[in-house]
Structures are given as structure tokens and as C-alpha cells.
């Protein structure tokens, strides 16, 4: 099992970041069959071989993903995609 953690600062405010996290989750649901739900300010997501959470606050976003055995071989490219998506969504 592999674990990915990425954190980014932002100046958008909690509500704006929640909306962006929701849009990202909708995209992941469409493209990768991801199921997700909010628990407070944490968006939890799961699919076969991976699960994780996106925690939002007034100034930071923290993404943590746990990958199963098959997906752990792709952890480097998955982490780069997460970083790229955060950089795009947090502008």
C-alpha cells in the first residue's frame, strides 16, 4: 500500500474551496468511478484500489490518498496529477 499527501495554501476562502473540491470530486466520479461524500469540511472519496480525503480550511487544502497494491506502482504519476489539479483549481 502506498500513501500520497499533498498540501497547498490558498487565499480563496473556505466556501470557494469547498465548491472547487466538489467540482473536482464530480470530475473524478465521472472519469474514475469514484464515490464521495462530505463529512464536515472533509470530502472523503473511494474507489476500487484507492481511498482518501480532501480537507479544506480557510487557508489550506490537504489531500491524502491511500493506494492499493495495483495502483501503488503508479503513485508518482498520481501524485503529479493531484498537484497539477490543485494548482489549476486553486487559482
C-alpha positions in Angstrom: 0.0 0.0 0.0 1.2 3.5 -0.8 0.2 6.8 0.7 0.2 10.2 -1.1 -0.1 13.5 0.8 -0.2 16.9 -0.9 -0.9 20.3 0.8 -1.5 23.7 -0.8 -2.2 27.1 0.6 -4.8 29.3 -0.9 -6.5 32.7 -0.4 -9.9 31.8 -1.8 -11.8 31.2 1.5 -13.4 28.0 2.8 -16.6 28.2 0.8 -14.9 28.8 -2.6 -12.5 26.0 -1.9 -15.4 23.6 -1.0 -17.1 24.4 -4.3 -13.9 23.7 -6.2 -13.3 20.4 -4.3 -16.9 19.4 -5.1 -16.3 20.1 -8.9 -13.1 18.1 -8.7 -14.9 15.2 -7.0 -17.6 15.3 -9.7 -15.0 15.0 -12.3 -13.3 12.1 -10.6 -16.7 10.4 -10.2 -17.3 10.7 -13.9 -13.8 9.7 -15.1 -12.8 7.1 -12.5 -15.9 5.8 -10.9 -15.2 7.5 -7.6 -17.8 7.7 -4.8 -17.6 10.7 -2.5 -19.3 12.4 0.4 -18.7 15.4 2.7 -18.1 14.9 6.4 -17.8 18.4 7.8 -15.0 20.2 5.8 -13.6 16.9 4.6 -14.5 15.3 1.3 -14.0 11.6 1.6 -13.7 9.6 -1.6 -13.3 5.9 -2.5 -13.0 3.6 -5.5 -11.6 0.2 -6.1 -7.9 0.3 -5.1 -7.9 3.8 -3.7 -9.4 5.9 -1.0 -8.7 9.3 0.6 -9.8 12.7 1.7 -9.6 16.3 0.7 -9.6 18.5 3.8 -10.4 22.2 3.3 -9.9 25.1 5.6 -9.8 28.9 5.3 -6.2 28.9 4.1 -5.2 25.3 3.1 -6.2 22.3 1.2 -4.8 18.9 2.2 -5.2 15.8 0.1 -4.4 12.3 1.3 -4.8 9.2 -0.8 -4.1 5.6 0.1 -3.4 3.4 -2.9 -3.9 -0.4 -3.0 -1.2 -2.7 -4.3 -2.1 -2.4 -8.0 -2.3 1.4 -8.1 0.7 1.9 -5.8 3.0 1.3 -8.8 1.6 4.5 -10.3 1.9 6.6 -7.1 4.4 9.0 -8.7 2.2 9.9 -11.6 -0.9 10.0 -9.5 0.8 12.5 -7.1 1.8 14.7 -10.0 -1.8 14.7 -11.3 -3.1 15.7 -7.8 -0.5 18.5 -7.6 -1.5 19.7 -11.1 -5.2 19.6 -10.4 -4.7 21.5 -7.1 -2.6 24.1 -8.9 -5.3 24.5 -11.5 -8.3 24.6 -9.1 -6.8 26.9 -6.5 -6.3 29.9 -8.8 
